[in-house]
Amino acid sequence: MGFKSIWPDLTIPFWLIISLILIPTIPLIFISVLSGQGGCKIKPDIIIEELPVNTYGLSTVDNMFGRGDDKFWALGMFYHNPDDPAYIVEDRFGSNLGFNYSRQPVKTGVIILGLLLIVVYIWITVLLCSSL
């Protein structure tokens, strides 16, 4: 009794593998270069005089949208503020980026990714169980 392969006679062209890696990577690099570190190159249309002032006397966009307020952070790591127009925000601690989960495109993307993971998990599980 020999080992039965999960992927019988499956050959994937090299160009397909490279394109599946490069197609999602190129827009991410483009967006990160355009926005700069922490979004410093993005110039939102806001009036500086109306921004709240922090303890150092400087007004910040983070204070304006309450990104430091605990009520907008579920479990301390999921940011959700419907009044904040940003889709990607900087985390409170460190230099990581996160999503604003109250924005519709982010919700849609998370749901699609979750469903895709479930479908792939079920497909692989059924395929593995049927081949044994």
N, C-alpha and C positions, 0 to 999 in steps of 0.2 A: 504494500500500500504506500504510494508515494504522496508527496505534498501536492495539493491542488491549488493552483494560483488563483487569486481573487480576480486578477486582470488578465484573462486569457487572451493571448495574441493582440495585446493592446500596445500600439506604438504611437507615441505622441510626437509630432514634428517639433524640432528645436525652435523654429520661429514662433510656434504657438505658445510654447512655454515662456519665451522671452517677452512676447507681446502681453501675456497675462500678468507678467511682473511689471513691465514698463508702463502700460496703459494707466493703471491707478497711481503709479509713482510720479509720473511727470506732472499731473495737475497739483499734487501735494507740494512738490518742490516749487512750482510756479507760484502757488498761493503763499507759501512761507517766505519766498524771496520778496514778493510784492508787499506783504504786510509787515515784514521786519520782525525783530525779536520782541515778543510780547505785544505785537500789533502797533509798534511805535511809529510806523510809517503811515498808518491809517489816520486820516484827518476827518473825524465826524463833523457833521454840520450842527454844532452846538454853540451856544453863547457862553463864553467863559465866565461872565459876571454872575450867571445864575448857578454855577457849580458850588456845592458846599465846600467849606474850607476844612482841611484836616488840622491836626494839632500843630503842624509846622507852619501853618498859614498858607499852604499851597492847595489849590483846588485840583481834584483828580476825577477822572472819569469813573474810577472804581467806586469812589464815594457817591457819585451821582446815581449810579444804578444799584448801590447797596451790595456790591459783590463781596464785601467783608462781613455783611450781616449774617448771623447764624440762621435766621429764618429762611434764607434762600438756599441753604445747603442741606439737602437730605442726607442723613447718615454722615454728615461732615465731608462728603466728597462728590455729591451729585448736585450741580448748580441748576436751579430752576427759578427763573424770574421772568414773568411774561412782559414786564415793562422794559426789559433790557433787549435792544434790537440785535445784539451780537449772537452769532451761532456758536462761535468758539471763544472761550474766555480763558484767562490765565487762572490757574489754581491759586488758592489762598496761600499755600505754602510751597516753596520750591519754584522751579521754573517750568513746570508741566503745563500742558493745555488740557482743557476739558470742554465739554459741550454744555450749552444752555438747553436743558431738556424740556423747557416749556415752549420752544420754537417748533413749529409744525414740520419743517424738513428734517430736523434732528429726530423727532418722534418717529417719522416715517422710516428713516434710515435705520434706527435701532430695531424697529419691528421687523423690517425686511431682513436685517442681519440675523436676528433671533430666529425667525422662521427658516432662513437658509441653513443655519446651524442645526436646527431640529431635523429638517429634511435630510441633510447629509448624514447626521447621526443615525437616523432610522434606516436610511438607504444602506449604509455600510453595515449596520447591525443585521439587517435582514439578509443582505448579500453574504455576510460571513456565516450566519447561522444556516443558510440554505446550502452553502458549499461544504459544510462539515459533515 
